């Protein structure tokens, strides 16, 4: 029922920008997270946004990336500026959604590739 689809990745040169989108269908979400995983490295949390609009960022992207959401579209975004080669990786969107029980549930997208060349 819940579907999470990322888009907007691509191949860019260092210093350029990309805007990733995360479209969510089937449920409202309480929080949205962006993760990334570079080759040979473990997945890391890049940024998140949660009610009531609180955001947080990894130190490596502070000042360069901006996470946002559009409640009307039930979507989230990650604006990535001043990209560096070390930003290369697969970017994943994860949302936290309410359930009929006492717990929330996580749903992941399939990922979108971001490659930054020097």
C-alpha positions in Angstrom: 0.0 0.0 0.0 2.7 2.5 1.0 5.1 3.3 -1.9 8.2 5.5 -1.7 9.8 6.5 -4.9 13.0 8.7 -5.2 14.0 10.6 -8.3 16.4 13.3 -9.4 19.7 11.6 -9.1 22.3 11.8 -11.9 25.8 12.5 -12.9 27.2 16.0 -12.2 30.5 17.7 -11.7 31.8 19.0 -8.4 30.3 22.3 -7.5 27.0 21.7 -9.2 23.6 21.0 -7.7 20.9 18.4 -7.7 17.4 18.2 -6.2 16.2 14.8 -5.1 12.5 14.1 -4.7 10.7 11.5 -2.6 7.1 10.8 -3.6 5.0 8.9 -1.0 1.7 7.3 -1.7 -0.6 5.2 0.4 -0.1 7.0 3.7 0.7 10.3 5.3 4.1 10.3 6.9 5.3 11.6 10.2 8.9 11.9 9.3 11.1 11.7 6.2 14.8 10.7 6.2 17.4 10.8 3.5 20.2 8.2 3.7 23.1 7.6 1.4 25.5 4.7 0.9 28.8 5.1 -0.9 30.7 2.1 -2.3 32.5 0.2 0.4 30.9 2.3 3.2 27.9 1.7 5.5 24.7 3.6 5.0 24.6 7.0 6.7 21.9 9.3 7.7 22.1 12.5 5.7 19.1 14.5 6.9 15.7 14.2 8.3 12.6 16.3 8.8 9.8 15.5 11.3 6.8 17.0 12.9 6.6 19.9 13.6 9.0 20.6 10.8 12.2 20.0 12.8 15.2 19.2 10.6 18.7 17.9 11.2 21.7 17.3 9.0 24.9 15.3 9.0 28.0 17.4 9.7 29.3 16.6 6.2 26.4 18.3 4.5 25.5 21.2 6.7 25.3 24.4 4.9 25.1 22.7 1.5 22.0 20.5 1.7 18.4 21.4 2.5 15.6 19.0 3.3 12.0 20.0 2.9 8.6 18.6 2.5 5.4 19.5 0.7 2.4 18.4 2.7 0.0 19.0 -0.1 1.9 16.6 -2.4 2.9 14.2 0.4 6.5 14.4 -0.8 9.9 15.3 0.5 12.9 16.8 -1.2 16.7 17.2 -0.7 18.3 20.2 -2.3 22.0 19.5 -2.7 24.3 22.4 -3.6 28.1 22.6 -3.9 28.3 18.9 -4.5 31.6 17.2 -3.8 32.9 13.8 -5.1 32.5 12.4 -1.6 28.8 13.0 -1.9 28.7 10.2 -4.4 26.4 7.3 -3.5 23.0 5.8 -3.6 20.5 8.1 -1.9 17.5 6.5 -0.2 14.3 8.0 1.2 12.8 6.5 4.3 9.5 7.6 5.7 7.9 6.9 9.1 4.1 6.3 8.9 1.4 5.8 11.4 -0.2 2.4 11.8 -3.5 1.1 13.2 -1.6 -0.3 16.1 0.6 1.4 18.8 3.7 1.5 16.6 4.9 3.4 13.6 6.3 1.7 10.5 9.3 2.5 8.2 9.1 2.4 4.4 12.1 2.7 2.1 12.4 3.7 -1.5 14.6 1.9 -4.0 17.3 4.5 -4.1 18.6 6.9 -6.7 22.2 7.2 -7.8 24.1 10.4 -7.3 27.6 10.6 -8.9 29.8 13.6 -8.5 32.9 13.8 -10.7 35.9 15.9 -10.0 
